[in-house]
Amino acid sequence: MDIGLEANKIYNCDYKEKICNIKDESIDMILTDIPNNINKKTNLKDYNKADGNSTWEDPNKLEWDKEFDIKTYIEECCRILKPSGSIIVWSPWQQLYLLDSLIEQKLLHLKGQPRIGVWKKTNPQIDNMDKMALQPYEFFIWNRKGSNAIFNNQNGKHIDARGIHQKAEYNFFECSKPNNKNIEGKHPKSKPTELFEWLILTYTNEFNKDNERSIIFDGCIGGGTTAIAAIKNKRNFIGFEKEKEYFEIAEERLDKLKYHESIEYV
């Protein structure tokens, strides 16, 4: 299927520059980690200081995290997502309701009941640990387009005296965050590759119903974790990254993956 852009490539661009080239309903899964908008004035209660500066970080260090247009991005992601496809958006908890509302506005009756996923970091930052409890959690919201979304339970089944039963899937993950001394941990919002692999295996098949290799989209790909997870599980991908520093990190990670594991783009 011609999706409008070359697959298995990360584009060094703002998503608005190229997402319009992706054809309607041509992507099997959206897996993306959006900017926090923590330096942007919002109507989210207690999310920012009154002057618009975040209480979380020095705003001068997070130029990449300013003025992200969440509404347009989610609308475009819903447009390019195929029927039966899943959309997973990582976000601060303060934005989860907003994201659910935007998905509903675009998909209407095609939207299902949302699910929240949680990543518990076993090595969270220990800032202010003498003053308050640690915050080891990050969140995503899941939804689907249409009623026949792909779901492969990675927990499998168990057998007891009553027979064979499917184990429940909780979308709860507990693992360490990437070390920022390593290339995969250089982006401030880097996620473990294993976590993204789990999500890709759960919500896509290697080949879609048209017998074409499934394709994953991430318009804020950062250090390239979505691409790495896709390639390692024989899926195609398309990624956008605006910041040249992180684009180059993602390219280096892909080059190392292909060299060490002899994996070629499919």
BELKANOR-V321915 format. One record per run of one state. SS is the DSSP state (@ for helix, = for strand, . for the rest). FROM is the first residue (numbers start at 1). LEN is the number of residues. Records with the same first field share a line. If there is no record, write none. Layout:
BEGIN
SS=FROM-LEN / FROM-LEN
END
This chain:
BEGIN
.=1-8 / 12-3 / 22-5 / 34-25 / 62-1 / 66-4 / 92-1 / 112-3 / 122-15 / 146-11 / 161-2 / 167-5 / 176-7 / 186-7 / 204-3 / 208-5 / 214-1 / 219-6 / 233-3 / 241-3 / 262-5
==9-3 / 27-7 / 81-11 / 111-1 / 115-7 / 137-9 / 157-4 / 163-4 / 172-4 / 207-1 / 213-1 / 215-4 / 236-5
@=15-7 / 59-3 / 63-3 / 70-11 / 93-18 / 183-3 / 193-11 / 225-8 / 244-18
END
